[in-house]
Amino acid sequence: MAVLNILHFPDPKLRRVAEPVEVVDDAMRELIDNMFETMYDAPGIGLAAPQVGVNKRLMVIDVSEESDQPLAFINPEVITAEGKKSYDEGCLSVPGFYEKVTRPDVIRVRALDRNGEQFEMDADDLLAVCVQHEIDHLDGKLFVDYISNLKRQRIKRTLEKEEKARLKQTASA
């Protein structure tokens, strides 16, 4: 397994709509394993393939306290949604920032698992938020799209400045 590089906002690759996964094979299962390793290493509770530069409709989630309930979703879609709840959301692609986002609180999601078998599951609270957040990534959307343009631009400038400093430090090392 390998820890993959996580893209950061405003990388344009994060804005692409991901392509459906056509075949669930060993290469796809290896990507899933690498994404879990990357997510746990970050550390985070969810990761979508576009965040690691793979333009496929794949995401991994584990909202458990012990990080022992990994869930892989291939070609996920929300089929029902109800209620509304606000959560402070963060993102591995927008490191260090958290903003309140309102989303449906109870959802039903349909996807394929790591073996290509279709399943449906109900999700609420944090799991529902995480599923919707990661599906947004598959649709080229980030949680900063739910906040004001002023806040989004401030976050963008800060992350661009941090990236320039990181590149400068790497070049001088």
C-alpha positions as CSV (number, residue, x, y, z in Angstrom):
1,M,0.0,0.0,0.0
2,A,1.0,3.6,-0.5
3,V,0.2,7.0,0.9
4,L,-1.0,9.2,-2.1
5,N,-0.5,12.9,-2.5
6,I,-3.6,14.9,-1.6
7,L,-4.5,17.8,-3.9
8,H,-5.3,21.2,-2.2
9,F,-7.7,23.9,-3.1
10,P,-7.6,25.7,-5.5
11,D,-6.1,22.9,-7.7
12,P,-8.3,22.8,-10.9
13,K,-8.3,19.0,-10.8
14,L,-10.6,19.2,-7.8
15,R,-13.2,20.9,-10.0
16,R,-13.6,18.1,-12.5
17,V,-16.7,15.9,-12.5
18,A,-15.4,12.3,-11.9
19,E,-16.1,9.6,-14.4
20,P,-18.1,6.5,-13.4
21,V,-16.0,3.4,-12.6
22,E,-16.7,0.8,-15.3
23,V,-14.8,-2.2,-13.9
24,V,-14.1,-3.2,-10.3
25,D,-10.9,-5.2,-10.5
26,D,-7.7,-5.7,-8.6
27,A,-6.3,-2.3,-9.7
28,M,-9.5,-0.6,-8.3
29,R,-9.2,-2.5,-5.0
30,E,-5.5,-1.5,-4.8
31,L,-6.6,2.2,-5.3
32,I,-9.2,1.7,-2.5
33,D,-6.5,0.3,-0.1
34,N,-4.2,3.2,-1.0
35,M,-6.9,5.7,-0.4
36,F,-7.7,4.3,3.0
37,E,-4.0,4.4,3.9
38,T,-3.8,8.0,2.7
39,M,-7.0,9.0,4.6
40,Y,-5.9,7.4,7.9
41,D,-2.4,8.9,7.5
42,A,-3.7,12.4,6.9
43,P,-5.7,11.9,9.3
44,G,-9.2,12.2,8.0
45,I,-12.6,10.5,7.9
46,G,-13.3,10.6,4.2
47,L,-11.4,10.8,0.9
48,A,-12.6,10.9,-2.7
49,A,-10.5,9.8,-5.7
50,P,-10.4,13.2,-7.3
51,Q,-8.6,14.5,-4.1
52,V,-5.7,12.2,-5.0
53,G,-5.8,13.0,-8.7
54,V,-7.9,10.1,-9.9
55,N,-10.9,11.2,-11.9
56,K,-13.2,8.3,-10.9
57,R,-16.4,8.1,-8.9
58,L,-14.8,6.4,-5.8
59,M,-14.7,7.4,-2.2
60,V,-13.7,5.9,1.1
61,I,-15.0,6.8,4.6
62,D,-14.5,5.8,8.2
63,V,-16.2,7.9,10.8
64,S,-15.6,5.4,13.7
65,E,-13.7,6.5,16.7
66,E,-11.3,3.6,16.4
67,S,-10.8,3.9,12.6
68,D,-12.0,0.3,12.2
69,Q,-15.2,0.6,10.1
70,P,-13.9,1.3,6.6
71,L,-16.5,1.9,3.9
72,A,-15.8,2.0,0.2
73,F,-18.3,3.5,-2.2
74,I,-18.0,3.1,-6.0
75,N,-20.4,5.2,-8.2
76,P,-22.3,6.4,-5.1
77,E,-25.6,8.2,-5.4
78,V,-27.9,9.6,-2.8
79,I,-31.4,8.2,-3.5
80,T,-33.3,9.9,-0.6
81,A,-32.6,12.8,1.7
82,E,-34.5,14.4,4.4
83,G,-34.1,16.9,7.3
84,K,-31.5,19.6,7.6
85,K,-28.6,19.9,10.0
86,S,-25.6,22.2,10.1
87,Y,-22.1,20.8,10.8
88,D,-18.6,22.4,11.0
89,E,-17.0,20.8,8.0
90,G,-13.3,20.5,7.2
91,C,-11.5,18.9,4.3
92,L,-8.2,17.2,3.6
93,S,-8.0,19.4,0.4
94,V,-8.7,22.6,2.4
95,P,-6.4,21.9,5.3
96,G,-6.8,24.0,8.5
97,F,-10.2,25.5,7.7
98,Y,-13.6,24.6,9.1
99,E,-16.9,26.2,8.1
100,K,-20.6,25.5,9.0
101,V,-22.4,23.8,6.1
102,T,-26.1,22.8,6.2
103,R,-27.0,19.5,4.5
104,P,-29.8,16.9,4.7
105,D,-29.4,15.0,8.0
106,V,-30.7,11.6,6.9
107,I,-29.9,10.0,3.6
108,R,-30.0,6.7,1.7
109,V,-27.1,6.0,-0.5
110,R,-26.6,3.4,-3.3
111,A,-23.2,2.3,-4.5
112,L,-21.0,-0.6,-5.4
113,D,-18.6,-2.1,-2.8
114,R,-15.0,-3.0,-3.3
115,N,-16.1,-6.3,-4.9
116,G,-18.4,-4.6,-7.4
117,E,-21.6,-5.7,-5.5
118,Q,-24.4,-3.1,-5.3
119,F,-25.6,-2.1,-1.8
120,E,-27.8,0.5,-0.2
121,M,-27.4,2.0,3.3
122,D,-29.0,4.6,5.4
123,A,-26.8,7.2,7.0
124,D,-27.5,10.0,9.4
125,D,-25.5,12.6,11.4
126,L,-21.8,12.6,10.7
127,L,-21.9,9.6,8.3
128,A,-24.6,11.4,6.2
129,V,-22.5,14.6,6.2
130,C,-19.4,12.7,5.2
131,V,-21.1,10.8,2.3
132,Q,-22.6,14.0,0.9
133,H,-19.2,15.9,1.3
134,E,-17.4,13.2,-0.6
135,I,-20.0,12.9,-3.3
136,D,-19.6,16.7,-3.7
137,H,-15.9,16.0,-4.5
138,L,-17.0,13.5,-7.2
139,D,-19.2,16.3,-8.7
140,G,-16.3,18.9,-8.7
141,K,-17.7,20.7,-5.6
142,L,-15.9,21.6,-2.4
143,F,-17.4,22.6,1.0
144,V,-16.0,26.1,0.4
145,D,-18.7,26.5,-2.3
146,Y,-21.3,26.6,0.5
147,I,-19.7,29.7,2.1
148,S,-19.5,33.3,1.1
149,N,-17.3,34.4,-1.8
150,L,-15.3,36.6,0.6
151,K,-14.5,33.7,3.0
152,R,-13.7,31.4,0.0
153,Q,-11.3,33.9,-1.5
154,R,-9.6,34.4,1.9
155,I,-9.1,30.7,2.2
156,K,-7.8,30.4,-1.4
157,R,-5.2,33.2,-0.8
158,T,-4.0,31.7,2.4
159,L,-3.6,28.2,0.9
160,E,-1.9,29.6,-2.2
161,K,0.6,31.5,0.0
162,E,1.3,28.3,2.1
163,E,1.9,26.4,-1.1
164,K,4.3,29.0,-2.5
165,A,6.2,28.9,0.8
166,R,6.3,25.1,0.8
167,L,7.6,25.0,-2.8
168,K,10.2,27.6,-1.9
169,Q,11.3,25.6,1.1
170,T,11.5,22.4,-1.0
171,A,13.6,24.2,-3.7
172,S,16.1,25.5,-1.2
173,A,16.5,22.1,0.6
